[in-house]
Structures are given as C-alpha cells and as structure tokens.
Amino acid sequence: MEEKIGKILREKCLRISTTESCTGGLLSSKLTDISGSSEYIHLNLVTYSNEAKHKMLGVRTETLEKYGAVSEECSYEMASGLYKLTGADICVSTTGIAGPTGGSKEKPVGLMYSTIYTPNKSQTFKVLLPPQTPRKEMKEEFAKAVLEKVYTFLLFL
C-alpha cells in the first residue's frame, strides 16, 4: 500500500505530512520505508500528549476539554493544524486508544479517529478494533486502515 501511495504522490507532485498519536510514528515509518519517499514526505510529527497537540498543531483547549483527544473534532483539528504548520498538500492525523489501558465505555480500547485533510477536501473516519487486540497489533491495524483510506482518498483527488 505504501508503494501505491508513493507512486500516486509522485505522479501528482504532492507532498504528505502526518501527525500521529496512537500510532506513535508507525504510519510515518511505513511511508518512509519506500526508497525515494523524501520526494513526497514533507514533515511528520508524533504529537502524543494533549500539550503537544495544542502547542504544535493548535488543537483548541476547548476541543480537548469538551470532546477529548480521542474524538473526530480533535482528529480534524490535528490534521488542519498540521496543514497550517507545514503547507503540505495532504495532512493525515491519528488519535486513539491502543490499550490495553485507557479505555472507557464511551471510548473503548481499540477506538481510533483519523483525518485526511487538504484545503479543498477532508475526510474523518473511525476505526474500532476488538479491545483484546494486543497493543502492537492494534497499532499495525490502525496504520493499515489509515494507509488504505489515504490510498482511496488519493485516487479521487
């Protein structure tokens, strides 16, 4: 999938940036596994804490207090804030709960939100994995789901 994404980004002369929380840099790692990815990868961040989300990406304190870091609203603000910071053509965020701790009834372990943002079009989506999924496997599945969505998004861009 990473190769397919890289090919489209090269063909369309687009740059991508990521900001990750629950995937902890795994998405960035997968994208940079492709030789020549420096042609299209602009800037990737791991913004794990709420403070980093706020200071680096401009996620509003009100958003974090009202909706939490694991929310559609935070995911969108992360991606749009990354765009403001980098000017990359496509900005992607991940925020979720990889467990095994940290979940709640409203936001269980295995919940992730991701936003793919461009100035003209954006898409926020939710992934929900079984809470008993081991943490490393969960991060892999989150990253895989995001890469598939990015690929589809690029096809229609």
C-alpha positions in Angstrom: 0.0 0.0 0.0 2.8 2.4 0.9 4.3 1.9 -2.6 1.0 2.6 -4.3 0.6 5.8 -2.2 4.1 6.9 -3.1 3.5 6.3 -6.8 0.4 8.5 -6.8 2.1 11.2 -4.7 5.0 11.3 -7.2 2.7 11.3 -10.2 0.6 14.1 -8.9 3.6 16.0 -7.4 2.0 16.1 -4.0 3.6 16.3 -0.5 2.2 14.5 2.5 2.7 15.1 6.2 1.4 13.1 9.2 0.7 13.8 12.8 0.3 10.7 15.0 -0.8 10.0 18.4 -2.0 6.4 18.9 0.2 5.0 16.1 3.3 6.6 17.6 5.1 7.2 14.3 4.3 3.8 12.7 2.4 5.5 9.9 5.4 7.7 9.2 7.7 4.7 9.4 5.7 2.8 6.9 5.6 5.7 4.4 9.3 6.2 4.8 10.1 2.5 4.2 9.8 3.3 0.5 13.1 4.4 -1.2 12.8 7.9 -2.6 10.0 8.8 -0.2 11.8 12.1 0.6 10.4 13.3 -2.7 6.9 13.4 -1.3 7.1 13.3 2.5 7.3 16.8 4.0 7.1 16.7 7.8 5.9 14.0 10.2 5.2 14.5 13.9 4.3 12.4 16.9 2.0 14.5 19.0 1.2 12.1 21.8 0.3 14.4 24.6 -2.5 16.9 24.7 0.1 19.6 25.3 1.8 18.7 22.0 -1.5 18.6 20.1 -2.2 22.1 21.5 1.2 23.7 21.1 2.4 22.2 17.9 -0.9 21.8 16.0 -3.2 24.4 17.5 -5.8 22.0 18.8 -8.0 24.2 20.9 -8.1 23.6 24.6 -11.9 23.8 24.4 -11.9 20.9 22.0 -9.7 18.8 24.2 -11.8 19.6 27.3 -15.2 19.1 25.6 -14.5 16.2 23.2 -11.2 14.7 24.4 -8.1 13.9 22.4 -9.8 10.8 21.0 -12.5 12.4 19.0 -13.5 13.4 15.5 -13.1 17.0 16.4 -9.5 16.6 17.8 -8.5 14.5 14.8 -9.7 17.2 12.4 -8.0 20.0 14.3 -4.8 17.9 14.3 -4.8 17.5 10.6 -5.9 21.1 9.8 -3.3 22.4 12.2 -0.6 20.3 10.6 -1.6 21.9 7.3 -1.3 25.4 8.7 2.2 24.4 10.1 3.5 22.6 7.0 1.5 23.6 4.0 1.8 20.0 2.8 -0.8 19.1 0.1 -2.2 16.2 2.2 -2.1 16.1 6.0 -3.1 13.0 8.0 -3.8 12.6 11.7 -4.3 9.6 14.0 -5.7 9.7 17.6 -7.0 6.8 19.5 -6.6 4.3 22.3 -4.3 1.3 21.6 -4.6 -0.1 25.1 -4.6 -2.3 27.0 -5.4 0.5 29.4 -7.1 3.9 28.9 -10.4 2.9 27.5 -13.9 3.7 28.8 -17.4 2.7 27.9 -17.8 5.7 25.7 -14.3 5.4 24.2 -13.1 1.8 24.4 -9.7 0.5 23.8 -9.5 -0.1 20.0 -11.0 3.2 19.0 -9.2 5.5 16.6 -10.1 8.6 14.6 -8.1 9.7 11.6 -8.5 12.7 9.3 -7.1 13.1 5.8 -7.0 16.9 5.1 -6.5 19.0 2.1 -7.6 22.7 1.8 -10.4 21.7 -0.5 -11.5 18.3 0.8 -11.2 16.4 4.1 -12.4 13.1 5.4 -12.5 11.9 9.1 -13.2 8.3 9.8 -13.4 6.0 12.8 -11.8 2.6 13.3 -13.0 0.3 16.1 -10.9 -2.9 16.7 -11.6 -5.6 19.3 -10.3 -4.3 22.7 -8.4 -7.5 23.4 -6.2 -7.0 20.4 -2.6 -6.7 21.5 -1.2 -3.2 21.5 1.4 -3.7 18.8 -1.1 -5.5 16.6 -3.6 -2.7 17.2 -1.1 0.0 16.1 -0.4 -2.1 13.0 -4.1 -2.4 12.2 -4.7 1.3 12.8 -1.8 2.2 10.4 -3.0 -0.2 7.8 -6.5 1.2 7.9 -5.2 4.7 7.5 -3.0 3.8 4.6 -5.9 2.2 2.8 -8.1 5.3 3.3 -5.2 7.6 2.1 -4.8 5.5 -1.0 -8.6 5.6 -1.8 -8.6 9.4 -1.0 -5.7 10.0 -3.4 -7.4 8.1 -6.2 -10.3 10.6 -6.1 -8.2 13.7 -5.5 
